[in-house]
Amino acid sequence: MEDQQIIELYFQRDERAISETAEKYGGFCTYIAMNILSVKEDAEECVSDTYFSAWKQIPPTVPEVFKAFLGRITRNLSISKFRALRAKKRYSGLEVMLSELEDCIPASENVEQLVEAKQLSEYISEWLAALPEEACALFVRRYWCGEEVQTLAKKCGITAGHMAQKMLRLRKSLKTFLEQKGVAL
């Protein structure tokens, strides 16, 4: 079923919208949640919550890109779940991925920085758009989808060490780009 047809089911409040969403994007959402949480049950809970959140948001929201809309919801729910589990000392896997970005993304500790977050997002989008397609895809898969370096390396047919070096170069490139834009790191 096409995305627009699924969205129309949401607008009609037809419960088939959930099953059609699960059929078409369940694997994608589970992939994102598993990369962040690594625990099947927790990931399944986040995916289920994604469908409920989509049900609550559509209508009035009309997603421009339905897959990205669902991915964002899943990622946000998974990160929230991660933080809750971390507070309970149950999980620390996402910390590695986030710590890699500490040197090139400023922490948002005050209101002024939160206001600047939109600008930062635009700068990162600009930087990503300027990257070669493969580099952009690797960065997004690592830092948005949460894929592990070893997994990326295996899919690209290179060693984990070589992939780690690629990621390091990408982070350094991002840091340099942001500094040139005047972002205080």
VMD Tcl script that draws the C-alpha trace (Angstrom):
set ca {
  {0.00 0.00 0.00}
  {1.31 3.48 -0.83}
  {2.17 5.91 1.96}
  {-0.56 8.35 0.98}
  {-3.16 5.57 1.20}
  {-1.91 4.61 4.67}
  {-2.03 8.24 5.81}
  {-5.58 8.47 4.46}
  {-6.51 5.47 6.66}
  {-5.20 7.43 9.66}
  {-7.36 10.39 8.69}
  {-10.38 8.09 8.39}
  {-9.45 6.67 11.85}
  {-9.38 3.22 10.27}
  {-7.45 0.77 12.46}
  {-6.03 -0.87 9.32}
  {-3.65 2.10 9.25}
  {-1.70 0.52 12.10}
  {-1.44 -2.91 10.48}
  {-0.48 -1.40 7.11}
  {2.15 0.76 8.81}
  {3.51 -2.27 10.66}
  {3.61 -4.34 7.49}
  {5.41 -1.69 5.44}
  {7.66 -0.04 8.05}
  {7.82 -2.41 11.00}
  {11.23 -3.73 10.01}
  {12.61 -0.22 9.51}
  {11.35 0.97 12.90}
  {12.59 -2.18 14.65}
  {16.01 -1.71 13.03}
  {16.31 1.81 14.45}
  {15.07 0.80 17.90}
  {17.37 -2.25 18.07}
  {20.41 -0.18 17.11}
  {19.75 2.14 20.02}
  {18.45 -0.30 22.63}
  {19.89 -3.72 21.66}
  {17.16 -5.50 23.63}
  {14.42 -7.05 21.50}
  {11.61 -6.54 24.01}
  {12.50 -2.88 24.57}
  {12.74 -2.29 20.82}
  {9.37 -3.96 20.23}
  {7.81 -1.75 22.91}
  {9.19 1.38 21.21}
  {7.93 0.26 17.80}
  {4.48 -0.37 19.26}
  {4.60 3.08 20.87}
  {5.59 4.50 17.48}
  {2.34 3.25 15.94}
  {0.34 4.69 18.84}
  {2.14 8.03 18.51}
  {1.48 8.11 14.76}
  {-2.19 7.39 15.49}
  {-2.31 10.34 17.90}
  {-0.45 12.73 15.58}
  {-2.25 11.92 12.31}
  {-4.49 13.91 11.99}
  {-3.84 16.84 12.21}
  {-0.23 16.22 11.12}
  {0.26 15.29 7.48}
  {3.74 13.75 7.19}
  {5.65 14.85 4.09}
  {7.81 11.72 4.15}
  {6.01 9.01 6.09}
  {9.08 6.77 6.53}
  {11.13 9.65 7.98}
  {8.19 10.65 10.19}
  {8.02 7.12 11.65}
  {11.81 6.89 11.92}
  {11.97 10.13 13.90}
  {9.25 8.96 16.28}
  {10.95 5.57 16.76}
  {14.35 7.15 17.31}
  {13.02 9.68 19.84}
  {11.08 7.02 21.74}
  {14.10 4.71 21.72}
  {16.41 7.41 23.04}
  {13.90 8.24 25.78}
  {13.69 4.55 26.66}
  {17.49 4.35 26.64}
  {17.71 7.26 29.09}
  {15.15 5.66 31.38}
  {17.01 2.35 31.29}
  {20.34 4.09 31.81}
  {18.93 5.79 34.89}
  {18.16 2.30 36.13}
  {21.69 1.19 35.10}
  {20.31 -1.40 32.67}
  {22.00 -0.27 29.48}
  {25.00 1.74 28.30}
  {25.41 0.88 24.59}
  {24.22 4.18 23.15}
  {26.78 6.06 25.24}
  {29.59 4.91 22.94}
  {27.88 6.34 19.86}
  {27.02 9.61 21.59}
  {30.48 9.99 23.10}
  {31.97 9.84 19.60}
  {30.05 13.00 18.72}
  {30.92 14.95 21.90}
  {33.90 16.71 20.31}
  {32.01 18.03 17.30}
  {28.48 18.74 18.61}
  {28.02 21.27 21.40}
  {26.05 20.25 24.49}
  {22.73 22.04 24.95}
  {22.94 23.21 28.54}
  {21.03 26.48 28.46}
  {18.07 28.12 26.77}
  {20.25 30.09 24.36}
  {21.84 26.90 23.10}
  {18.43 25.29 22.69}
  {17.36 28.22 20.51}
  {20.55 27.77 18.48}
  {19.83 24.05 18.01}
  {17.71 24.76 14.95}
  {20.62 26.61 13.35}
  {22.96 23.77 14.27}
  {20.58 21.31 12.64}
  {20.59 23.40 9.47}
  {24.40 23.51 9.47}
  {24.63 19.74 9.88}
  {22.13 19.26 7.04}
  {24.21 21.60 4.87}
  {27.38 19.64 5.72}
  {25.69 16.31 4.98}
  {24.41 17.59 1.63}
  {27.96 18.51 0.62}
  {29.35 15.04 1.41}
  {29.71 12.31 -1.19}
  {26.64 10.06 -1.10}
  {28.48 7.10 0.47}
  {29.99 9.22 3.27}
  {26.63 10.85 3.98}
  {24.94 7.44 4.15}
  {27.61 6.08 6.51}
  {27.33 9.08 8.83}
  {23.54 8.88 8.95}
  {23.54 5.11 9.45}
  {26.02 5.45 12.33}
  {24.76 8.53 14.11}
  {21.05 8.62 13.26}
  {20.19 4.94 12.92}
  {22.79 3.88 15.50}
  {24.47 1.13 13.49}
  {27.63 -0.22 15.08}
  {30.98 0.38 13.42}
  {31.53 -3.37 13.03}
  {28.19 -3.76 11.23}
  {28.92 -0.86 8.87}
  {32.39 -2.24 8.15}
  {31.03 -5.68 7.35}
  {28.40 -4.26 4.99}
  {31.08 -2.18 3.22}
  {33.57 -5.06 3.05}
  {36.27 -3.31 5.09}
  {37.80 -3.81 8.52}
  {36.25 -2.29 11.62}
  {39.44 -0.30 12.15}
  {39.21 1.20 8.66}
  {35.56 2.08 9.25}
  {36.43 3.67 12.61}
  {38.99 5.83 10.78}
  {36.36 6.86 8.21}
  {34.02 7.85 11.04}
  {36.81 9.78 12.76}
  {37.55 11.70 9.55}
  {33.85 12.47 9.11}
  {33.56 13.75 12.69}
  {36.67 15.91 12.23}
  {35.23 17.26 8.99}
  {31.96 18.11 10.75}
  {33.83 19.78 13.61}
  {35.87 21.90 11.18}
  {32.74 22.84 9.22}
  {30.86 23.88 12.37}
  {33.83 25.90 13.63}
  {33.95 27.71 10.26}
  {30.26 28.55 10.71}
  {31.04 30.04 14.11}
  {29.56 27.30 16.26}
  {31.23 27.27 19.68}
  {32.22 23.71 20.51}
}
mol new
graphics top color blue
foreach p $ca { graphics top sphere $p radius 0.5 }
foreach p [lrange $ca 0 end-1] q [lrange $ca 1 end] { graphics top cylinder $p $q radius 0.2 }
display resetview
